[in-house]
Amino acid sequence: WFDSGSMPYAQWHYPFENKEKVENIWRKADFIAEGVDQTRGWFYTLHAIATMIFDDVAYKNVVSNGLVLDKNGQKMSKRLGNATDPFETLDKYGPDATRWYMISNANPWDNLKFDIDGIAEVRNKFFGTLYNTYNFFALYANLDGFNYSEPAIAAEKRPEIDRWILSELNTLIQTVDQAFTEYEPTKAARAVQNFVGENLSNWFVRLSRRRYWKGSYGEDKISAYQTLYTCLETVAKLGAPIAPFFMDRLYKDLVAVVSKDGVKISVHLTDFPVANTALIDSALEARMQKAQTISSLVLSLRQREKIKVRQPLQKIMVPVLDEVARKEIQAVSDLIKSEVNVKQIQLIDQDSGILVKQIKPDFKKLGPRFGKDMKAVAAVINQLGQDEINLLEKEGQMPIKISEKSTTLTLDDVLISSQDIEGWLVANSNGITVALDVTISETLKNEGIAREIVNRIQNLRKDSGFEVTDRIHVSLLSCELLDTAVEQNLEYIKEETLTDTLSFKVEMEQGTEISFDGIQTKLSINK
């Protein structure tokens, strides 16, 4: 223990060599990491020897590693047969996915319930999503010859969706930098993972994809490429401490063809990102968060009713608390309508009475907070009326009295839901309520059929190995339901699929059989 405790100085042959550097620079570590069993061992001897020699501590921070347990929380052992071979795991999943899973799943100082399926999930959901996002970028960037040779487009000239993702990116840089500074790698990993999955892939790329494959190579398309490139390059730098191999490959592939200043041969030779606070727009982030919440609620209602997203619906209603909330939703209404495939968004006053809200206690939260007063608090919650529920949603908390004592009730203490109304489905989350009109008119139904045909043509294009720019001729086996829907939406179908001609055939010997929504037909395409 004396040897290990003197390691910071003995490794430099102190005091016989490097005396000045040890005393002025090297003698105090920023942090050390070992298991909790070293509290009376290495952790102690390091400080003891440093105090005797320098009258100071040997390190500023200590990360005391937890144990790796099996998925049921039991200690791994050969006797129980529940041990995981680390070398087999690394061979199968790679070190980056394994490390990312372990760091993102539990703080290093907590015990980790190790589940091999969790690594597979991280590999698919995080690394797979990031890989697919890069592939999407590379496909269209190569087609258009984008190499970042154009001057960077000013933030104020970029579309709102670009300014939003760049704002989120710079907020992410702040979050990750602070997390690493405070020895919170789990927070850093989760923040990067959430950004890639929810903001970059699931929102920005999906809402922007038409900008990459449609239109001329002008300012809007260049802005789309520059924005996505910046996001991917920054994610590679932020994730490099945890996934050094994957992020280095991502970075190298990105910079291989760009004409951009500051390019290095490895991500590990670059500077860690610094947030550009001028690009952070908290109001824009709040608006987009509302759009994401509303979209998520509508999509969950569609799923509940088994209505595909390709089937257009007429309207959603959203109660608003005040004029600020009204303007925030109006500003992102086109995005919401596009994302959830509805024609209209109707904003109604919170107290209109159209939607009736219900509230009940969340006993899992109330118990730890209020203890023996839990039942009394629950009784107060059950007596709250519509105005009080609206106030709680708006403010996030409200004062209540329990046994003549004042306390605060928060939104986390309750479960708020809304009653369905005839012809509509209702859901709420994060203080936002949405009602979805699920009535499907004949016109809407035909548009849904047209969108289904577009999807089948696009799939057949891909399966046939066509280039994304190839123009095609389409033949469909005639049937009454299909013919009417296609004729009503012909221009939309042709534009979406790069179709020059679309014809109906009374008989077709060749072609791919397709069936959906009671329609059975055949589809054939050629260049």
N, C-alpha and C positions, 0 to 999 in steps of 0.2 A: 504493500500500500504506500510505503514511502516512495518507491520508484514511480508509481502511477501518479501520486500527488505532486511530484517534482517535475513531471513531464513537460509543462509549459516552458521551463527554463533549461532542463537537462538536455532537451532535444537540440538546443542551440549551444551546448557545451558552456553554459553560463556557470561561473563568472569568468572563465578562462578565455572565452571568445564572445563576441557580439554583446558585450556588457551594456553598451549605451543603447543599442536597439531594443534589447530585452527590457531594460528599465524604463525606457521612454515610449515604446510602441507595443512590444509583443507580450508583455507579461500578463495582460488582463484580457480574457476572452469575452466576446459579445454574448455567447451562449455555449452551454454544453448540453449533451443529451445522453441519457442512460436510463436504465430501469430504476424503479422506486427503491429497490433493494440496495442501491448504492448510496442512500441517504447517510448511512453510518460508515460507508466505505469511501469511494472515490470523491463523492461530493464533499465529504468532510475533510479528507486529507488534502485536497486541493486548497481549500480555504485555510486549513491549519498551517500548511507550509508557507503559503503566500503571506499570512499574517506574521509568521516568525521572521520571514526574510524582508518583507516590504511594508509590514504593518498595514496591509490592505487586502481586499478580497481578490480571488483568482478569476472570477467570472461575474458578469452582470446579470445574466438570466440562466435559468435551468429549465430544460424540458424533460420531465420525468416520464418516460415511455410506459404506456400501459401494456397489458398482456394481450396476445392474440389467442382468442378462445375459438371453439367451434361455433357453428351457427346457433346452437342451443344455449350458448353461454357456459359450456363446460370446458375445463382445461384440456388441451390436446395431449393425448398420450398414446403410446403404442398399445398399452394394455386395453384401452377402450376402443382402439381401432378408429379413432376420430381425427387422427393427425393428417394434415395435408402436406404432401411433398412439395416444398417450394421450388425445386428445380423442374419438376414436371409442370407445375403451374406456370413458371416463367417460359418454359418451352412452348406451352400451348397458347398462352394469352399474351406473352411479351411483358417486359418489365414496366413499360409505361402504363398499360391498362391496369396491371396489378397495383402499381404504386398509386395511380390516380384513385382507384377504388378504395384503397386503404386510407388514404389521406382525406378523401371527400366523405367517407362513410362515418368516421369518428375522429375526434380530436386525438392527437398523438398521445396525450396523457391519459386518455380513457381506454378502458379495455375494448377491444374490437371483436365483435361476433363475426367471424370470418365465414362467408358463404361464397363458394366458388361461382355460383350463379350470378352473384353480384358483379363479379369481374366481367362476365359475359355481357351483362346489361350495360355496364359502363363502356365496354368496347363497342357495342352496337349503338347505344343511344347518344353517347358523347363523341367518341372518336369516329364512329360511323357517320354521324350527322355532320361533323366538321369536315370529314373527307368528302362527303357528297356535296357540301357547300363549295369546297374548293374545286371539285370536278365540274360543277355547274359554271363557276366563274371561268375556269380554264377553257371549257368547251366554247363558250361564246366569245371570250377574249381572243382566242386563237382565230376564230372565224372572222372577227372584225379587225384583227391585227393590233389589238390594244397592247401597248408596252409602256404606258405612262410617260410617253414622250411629250404629251401636251402639257402646258402649264396647268397647275392645280386650279380647279374652278373655285372661285370664292364661295364661302359658306352661304352668303346671302343670295347667291344666284342658284343655289341647289334647291331641288324640290323639298317639301316639308319632310317627306319620308327619309330622305338622305340626312337632313339636319337632325332629325330625331335619332337615327341610329348612331350618328357621330356624337350626339349629346350623351346617349346611353353608353357609348364606348368610353368617353372621357370620364363619365361617372364611374364606370367599371375600373378604369385605371386608378382612380382615387381609392376605391374600395379595396382593390387587390394590393396596392402599395401599402395602405394602412394596415391591412391584415397581415402581410408579411412582416412589416415593421414591428407589429405587436405579437409576433410569433403565433399567428392564428392561420396556419396553412389550410385548415379545413374551410374556413370562411372564404379564403382566396379561391380554392378549387371549386367550391359550390357557386361562387359568383361568376367565374368564367364559364362553368358548365351551364348555368341558367341563361347567361347572355347568348351563348352559342345556340342552345336549344330553343329558347322562347323568343328572344328578340331578333337574332340574326337569321336563323334558318326558318323558324315557324312564322315569322312576321315580315321582316324586311325582304328576304329573298322571295317569298311567296307573293307578296304584294307588288314586287318590282319586276317579276320575271318577264312580263311582256316588254318591258323597256329594253331588255337584252336581245330579244329575238325579233322585235318589230322596229320599224322606223329606220331612218337614215342615221349615219354615224355623226350625230351632232352633239350639241352641248348637253342635252338631257342624258343621252346614252353614255357619253364620256363621264359625266357626273356619277352615273350608276356604277360604272367600272371602277372609277377612282375611289368611291365610297366603299365598295365591297372589298377592293384590294387593301385599303387602309385597315378595315376591320380584321381581315384575315391575317395581315402582317402583325398587327398589334396583339391579336390573340396568340399568335405563335410566340411572341416575346413574353407575354404574361404567363403563359402556360409552361414555358421552357424549364423553370426550376422543378416542376413536378413531372413533366413528360419530356425529358431532354431529347430523346431520339425522334419521336414523332414530330415534335415542334420544329426541330432542326430541319427535318426533311420537308415539312410544310413551307418553312421559310425559304429554303434553297430552291424549291420548285417555283415559289412566287417570284423571287428576285432573278431567276435565271434569264429572263428575257426583258426585264424592265430597264428603262433608261432613266434612272432616278438616283439622286444624290444620296450618299450615306449608306449604300448597299455594302454589306460585309459578306465574307465567305461562309459565315456560320451565325446562327441566331445568338449563340453564346458569346460572340464578339461584339454584339450590339449593346447600346445603352438600354437600360430598363426604361419603359415608356414613362413620360411625364405628362400629366393631364393638362390639356389646353382648356382652362376654365372659361375662356371666351366662347367656346363651342357648347358649353353646358347650358341648356335651357330647361329649367325645372318645370316651367308651365307647360312646355311642349311635352315633356315626359309624362306629366300628370294627365294631359289630354289623351295621349296615346295609351296610357294605362287604362283609362276609362274605355277606350275603344276595344282594348284587349279583353277587359272584363265583360263588356256587353257582348262581344263576339263569342266568347267562351260560353256565356249563359245561353245564347241563342243556339249554338251548336249542340249544347247538352240537351236542350229541348227537342231539337231535331232528332237526336239520337234516341231520346226517350220515346218519341212517336214513330221512330223508324222512317223518317223522311230524309232522303239523301240530300246532300248539300247541292248536288247538281239540279235538284228540283227547285225552281224559283218559288218564293212565297211573297205575298203582297205587302205585309206590313208588320212592324214591331212597334209597341208602345213602351215608352220609358218615362216614368215619373221623375221630375226634377225638383230638387229642393229649393233652388233659387236661380237668379238670372246668370250667375257665374257658371253654375253647372250646365245650364241651358246652352250657353255660348261654347263651353268646352265640347259638348257632345255635337253641336251643330258644326263645329270646326272639323270634326273627324267623321261626320255622318257618311260621306262618300266612301271612305275606307271601310266602315262597318258594313254598308250595303253591299259592297263588292265582296267582302270576306264571307258574309253569311248568306249571300244571294237573296236579298229581299229588295223590294221596289221602293218602300217608303219607311221612314222613321218618324213616328209621331211623338212629340214631347208633350207630356201632360203635367199639370200641376200636381204636386205631391198630395194635396188635400182635395183632389177632384172627386174622390169617392169611387172612382172606377175600379181601382184595385184595393182590396181589403187585406191588410197585413195581420199576421198572427205572430205572437211572441211567446216563448216559453223559456224557462231557466235551463242553463247548461250546467247540470249538477257536477260534472267532472271539474269544471272551473270554479264553481261556487264553493265546493267543499273546502279545498285548500285555502281559499281567500277568507271565508267567513266562519268556518268551523261550526260552532253550535248555533250561530245565527242564520245558518243556511236556509232553514225552512221559512224563517221570517222574511228573508230576502226574496225567496221564491214566491211567497205570497204577494209581495209588492209587485214583482215582475208580472205575475198573472193578472194584476189589476190595471196594468198600463193600457191606455187607450191609443187611438190612431195618432193623435197629435204628439203624444209622448214618445211613441215608437219612432215617428218621423224626426223628432228632436234628438233622440238617442242616435239615430243613423247619421244625422247631420253633424252633431258635435262629437260623436264617438264616446261620450260619457254624459252622465247626468247625476245630480245630487239626489239622494233618497234618505229617509229617516227610518232607523230600525231601533225600536225600544228607546225612543227619545234621543238616540245618538245619530249624528250626521255621518254619512259615508258616501262613497261614489260608486255608481253602477257603470260598468264599461260595456262596450259592444261585444267584447270577448266573453262576457258573462252570460250572454243570451243567445238563443237561436231564433232568427227571424225568417219567416216564410210568408208566401202570399197565396191566397185562394185562387184556384183556376176559375176563369169565367167561360161561359159557353162559347165554343169555337176558338178559344185561345188557350195557350199554355203559359204558365207563369213560373218564373224562377228569380232568385236574388242571391247576391254575393257582394261582399265588401261595400255594403251600403247602397248598392245599385239593384233596382228591380227591373225586370224585362218581361213583357207580355208578347207572345208570338201568335199571330193569326195563322192557323194551320189549315184554313179553307183553301182548297186548290181548284181554281176555275179552269175552264177548258183551255183558255189561252195560256195560263201558267203551265198546265199539263203538257201542252204542245211544245212549249219552250224547254221544258224539262227533257222531253224526248229528243229535241234537237241537241241539247247539251250532251246527252248520252251518246248520240251518234258521233259528235265531235270527239268524245273520249275514245270511242271504238276505232275511229279513223286514225287518231294519233297513236294508239297502241299498235295498230297494224302497220303504220309508217315505220315505227321503231323496230317491230319484229321483222319487217322486210328489209331492214338495213338502209333505209333512205336517209339522205342527209337532211338536216333541219331546214335547209334552204330550198330543197327540191319542191317543185310545183307538181301537182298530181291531177289525175282524172279519176273520178269515183263513180262506181256503179252500185246500185242498191236493188235488191229484189223487192218488187212493189207489194205493198199491203196498205189497206185503207188508212188505218191509224197513223202509220209512219209517213205515208205520202202527204197527208194534210199538214202534219207537224213540220216536215222538211220544207214544204212549199212556203209555209208562213215564216220560216226562219232561214231561208236559203242563203241570203247574203252573209248572215252571221256564220253559218257553217263553212262557207267557202273561204271567208276571211281567216277564220281560226285555224283552218287546216291547210292553207295555201292550195286550195282546189281551184282549178281552171274551169272544169266542167263536172256537173253531177247529173247523172241520168238514172231513170228507173227502168228496170227490166221486168217483163212479165214472167220470164223464165231465166234461170241462171244455173248452168251445170257446174261452173267453177265459182269459187268464192268462199269466204270464211263465214260459217254460220254464227249468228249472234242472236241472243234472246234477252229481253228485259221488259219488265212491266207489262207482261202479256203480249209483247210483240216478238215475233219470230221472223227473221229475214236473213239475207246473205249480203255480204259486203266484199267488194273487190276494188283494189286500187292499182294504178300503174302510172308511170311517169310519161 
